[in-house]
Amino acid sequence: MNLCEILAINLKYYRKKYNLSQEKFAEILGTSLSYLNQIENNKVDVKSSTIDKFAKNINEYDKNANIKSEDLVRYSKNHITNFNRIDERKKN
């Protein structure tokens, strides 16, 4: 497993942990929806400075998170999710 695959697993994990759609999570991370989608689907390499920015922005979103850049590229089998779509549309 390479670092980009691990980053994808970890970003999906945090997105699900906070129950956020890709759209909302991309906004929090400070990136576009299409770029987050590419990362989560392992279709793009990510610069270390971008990973730093993601960790910083997650920590700003959740003041108790204390996530470091290396946490986003460290493998943890506990972070593998059976990911269902999180949709922010309100149900009637």
N, C-alpha and C positions, 0 to 999 in steps of 0.2 A: 504494500500500500504506500502511495507517495504522499507528500505533504499536501498537495491540492485536494486529494481525496479525503484526507483527515480534516482539512479545513472545511470542506463541504459537510462532512458528518457533524462537526462541532457547530457550524452556523445553523444547520437544521435543528440541532439539539437546543440551542439557545432560543431560536425562533419558536419552537414548540413549547419550551419552558415558559416563555412569556406569553404564549398563546397569541402570536402575532401573524398576520398575513405577510406574504412576501413584500407587498407594497409598503406596509407600515414598517417592517424590519429594514427594508432598503432605505427608507427615510431616516430611521434611527442611525443606521450605519453610515449615512452620508454618501450613498451611492445610488445608482439607478436600479430600477426593477430588473431591467434586462441584464445588467452586469451581475446582480445577485443571482439571477436565474442561471446564468452561465457558470458562476462559481459553484452553485449547488449541484449542477449537473456535470461538473468536472470538465468544462469545455474551454477553460481559460486559465492561464498561469497568473498568479497574484503576486505583486511586489510586496516585499517585507514592510515597506512604509504604509501600504494599504492595510495590511494586517494590524500594524500598530494603531492606525486610525480606527479600525473596527473595534479593537479592544477598548480604546479610549472612549468611543461613543457608546458602547454597551455599558461601560462603567458610569457614564453620565446619565444614561437611561435608568440604570439600577444602581443607586449609590452604594448598595451593599454587595455588589458583584465582585469587585476586586479581581477582575480578569486581567491577566497579562497576555501579551502577544503570544508568548510560547504556549499558553494554555489553548490557544486556538489551533495550534498545529501539533498538539500532543494527543496521541491516540488513547481513547478510553472506550472500552466495549460498552460501558454504561451510557455512552452518548449516542449509540446507534438507536434510531427511532423507526418505528413503523409509522411513517408520516402520512397523515391524512390532511387533506386540504383544510386550511384555516381561512375562513371567509368572513370578512367584516360586514357583509350585507346583513341587514336586520331581517329576521324571519317574521312573517306576518302571522 
